[in-house]
Amino acid sequence: MDFKRIEWIFFLAFLGVNIFLISIYREARSEQNIVSRSNQKIPIEQRLASENIKSEGKFSKEKILGYYLSAEPTNMDEQMEKERANGTDSELVNGQTTMDGAVLNHVVNDGAYLRNNGRMTDMLQNYFERTNNLMFQKEYTYIPEWDRLDGDYIELFAAQTYEGIPINDTSSRLGITVRKEDDLLTVVSYTQTHVDHLTPLREAMTLYSEEDAVNTLYINNKIPSNATLKWQQLAYTLTLKVRGKNVYVPAWFVAIETPDETVQIERVNALTNRIITNTTVRTVENT
C-alpha cells in the first residue's frame, strides 16, 4: 500500500475541514459584529423604554480594573478558640454562639436598641463597637441593596470587600436579623462567614461596564417586557474551589423585578461579558 499517499489524503481532508470550520466561524463573527454595531446605534436605555422596561438614569460606561481573587475560608471553630485563649470577655464568647466549620451563628441577648435614624451603616458600626460582639468587624461593609423585609423583621447584609468591590457570596457575608419596634430596632441574631488572605491571582484587568452587562442581558432576552431593573452592582462571585481555597471573579449583579413582582438576580461575568447566572461552582479536590 502507498502509505505516503494515504497520509497526504488524510492531511488534505483534515486541512479542508479546518478551513471550512474557520470560514463558518469568521462568517458568524462577522454577522454577530454587524448585529452588535446595529444595536449599539440605539442607546440601551431607549431600547428598554420601548418595551416598557423601567430603570433609573443612564447606565455607566466606566470600565474599571478587577482581578481573579483567591481567599481561604476562616474556620470559625478555631477562631473562637483563639478568642477564648485571648481572654475575650463578651457575649459572643459567653453567650449563645454555635459554629459549624466556616459558619458562625449568634443569638443576641444584650437588650440593646438601635434608634432608626436612617443611617444604617453608622448604627451597625456603633452597635458592634459598643458591644464588642463581632469578629473581624472592620472588614465588613453594609450593602443596602441586599436588605430583605419580612413583616416586623429586617434582614440586613454586610460583606467583605476588595479595593471597594464587595464579595457577593455566602462564603464572605454577615447576615443580621433585626426586629422593628416603632422607631427602634433590636438586633436579634446574626450569621457570619469570613475569608482570609484575599490575594489577586494575576495582574488587574479591565472590566466590562454596567452598560455592557445590561446590554448583554437585554439581547439575550433575560429582561422581560414591563420589567423593572431594581439595582445593578459590581461584586466578586465565587466560581471555583481549589484545594481548600476559593476563587472569585468580578461580575455584574442585576436585580430584575418581573411583571408578577418576583425578583430575579442575573449575573454577568465582568471579565468576559458572559451570563453566568446558572453557572455552578466547580470544585477541585486534593490529588
N, C-alpha and C positions, 0 to 999 in steps of 0.2 A: 504493500500500500504506500502511496505517496503521502507520508505524514506531513512533509513540509507544506504541500498543497492544502491539506486539511487544516493545518494551523492557520494558513492565510485566509481560508474561507471563514473560519470562526472569528478571526481577528476583524475581517471586514464586516461581518454580520454584526459583531459587538459594537464596532465603531458606528455603523449605520444606525443602530438602535439608540445609541447615546446622542448622536447628532439630532435624531428625531425628537428625543425627550427634551433636549436642550432648546430646540426650536419651539416646542409647545410651551415650555416654561417661560421663555422670553416673550412669546405672544401673550401669555396670560398676564405676565408682569406689565406688559405694555397696556393691555386693556384695563388692568387694575389702576395703573397710573392715570390713564385718561379719565376714568370714573372719579378717582381721587381728586384730580385737578378740577374737574367739573363741579364736584360737590363743594370744594373749597371756595368757589366763587361766591357762594351764598353763605353768609355767616351762620354758625351753628345756632345762635340764638334765634335767628329768623326762621330756620328750618324747624326748630322746636315749636315756636309760636304758631307755625302753620298747621300743626297737629294739636294745638291747644295744650301743649306741654309747658307747665309753668316752672319758672326758675327766677332767681333773684340776680339782677345785674348781669354784667358780662363775665364770661369765664376767662381766667387768667391765661396768658400766653407765656408766662415766665417759665424758663427752663433752668431749674437749679441742679445742684450736684447731689448725688446719693451714692450708696455703697451696697455691696453684699456685706452683711454683718454676721459675725459669729459670736455666740454667747453660751455660757454654761448655766443651766438651771440651778438655782440655790436650793440646797437641801434644808428645809425648814426645821426638821428634827435636830440636825446638827447645829443650826443657827440658834435655836432655843437653848441648847445645852451650853453654848458659848455665853448667852445672856445670863443664864443661871450661874455659870462659873465666874462671871464678872461681878456677881453680887447685885445684879439689877433688881431693884425693888419696884415693881409696877404691877398694875392689874393684868397686863399682858402675860407676865411670868406667873403671877399668883392666881389669876382668875380662870375663867372657862375658855381655855385655849386648847385646840386639838390640831395635830399635824398629821399629814399623810404624804410623806415624801416632799414634793415641791409645793404643796398646798397647805396654807395655814388658815384656820377658821377661828375667829374670836368673837365671843358674845360679850357685849359691853354692859357693865353693871355699875358705872361710876355716877349715874344720875345727872350727868352734866347736860345742859341745854345749849343749843346754838340759836342765836337770835337771827331770824331770817331777814337779812338786810340786802339780799340780792347779790352779795359779793361772796359767792360760794367758795372760791379759791382761798380767800383770806380767812373765811370762817373755819374751813377744814384745817388749814395750816395752823391757825391759832389753837384750835382744839387739840390737835395731836402734839403740838409743842407743850401745851399746858398739862396734858395728861401723861406724856411720855409713854404712849400706848401703841406705838407703831415702829417697827424696824424699817430702816432704810427710808425714813420719812422724806428726806430732802431729794430723793431720786424720783419721786412721783409728781406728775403734773395732772391737774384736774382737766378732764375732757368733757365739756358740757354737752357736746353732740351725742354722747353715748348715754345720757340720762334716760331712765325708764320710770314711768309713773304707774303705780298700781294702788288705786284707792288712796288710803291715808299714808301710804309708804312710797318713798322715792329711793330708787337705786342709783347711786352716783358712782362714777368710774374715774379712776386716775391711771396713768400709765407711765412707765419709764420712757425716756426719750434719748435720742442720739442726735446731737447737733440741731436740736429744736424740732426734730421729727419724731412723733410718738411711735411706740410699738403697739399695734392693734392686734393683740393675740392674748389668749388666756394664759400663756406662759409667763407673761410680764404685766400683771394687772392688779389693781386694787379696787375691789367692788364693795361699796359701803351702803348698807341699808339704813335709811333714816325715816323716822316716823314724824308726820306733820301734826302739830298741835297749835292751831291758830297761827301766830307769827313766830312760834318757837319750833325748833327741830331737835329731835333726840336721836343720837347715834345708837342704833340697836345692835348691829353686828357688822363684821366685815370679813371678806375672804381675800387673801393676799398670795400672789406668786411673785417671783423675782428672778432676774437673771444677772449673772456677774460676768466680768471680763468682756464687755462689749467691744469687739475689735473688727475693723474693716479687713476683709479678706483680700482686697485688691484696691487699686487706686480709685479715686472718685470718678464717677461717670455722669454725663449729662442726662437728666431725666426728661421724659415727655411731660408736657404741660397739662394743666387741668382741662384746657380746651381740647387737647388731643384725646384725653381719656373719654370725655363726654361725647366727642365726635365718634370715637370707636364704638361706644355703646349704642349710639343712635343708628349708625349704618349697619350694625349687626342686630338691629331690632330688639334691643334689650330695654328700650324705653317705650312703653306703650302710649298710644294717643290718650290725651286727657289726664296724663300722669303729672305728678309734681316732684321736682327734684328738691328734696329737703335740705341736703347738705353734701358737700364734696370735701374730702380730706386726704391729704398725702400722709401715709403712715407705713411703717415696716410691717410685713406679714411673714409668718413662719412658712417656709416651703420645704425644709429638709432637716432631718435629724441624723447626725453622723457621729457615731461612737460617743454618745453622751453630750454632744454639743448641738445647739440649734443654729440654723442658718436662716437669716431673714433677708427679704428683698423689699425695696420700696414699691408701694402700689397705691393707686388712687382708689379710695373707697367712695362709692356714690350711693346715697340713700334715695331710693325711688318709691314714692307713695303711689300705688296704683289706683285706678278709679274705685275699687272696692275698699279703699282705705287701709289696705295692708302695705307694710313697708318691706321692701326687699333691698338687700345690700349687694351691690355689684362691685367686683374688684377688677382693676386693670393693672397689669404689671407696668410700672413706670419706667422700666429699663427697656422693655420690648414693645410696649403698647398693645399687648395681647390680653384678652379677657381670661382671668384665672379664677372666676367665681367658684367653679365646681372642681377646681384642682385639689387633689388630696395631698397631704404632707407625706413625702417619701421618707422611709427610714432605712439607714444603712447600719446593720449590726456589726459587732466586732467580728473580725475574721482571724 
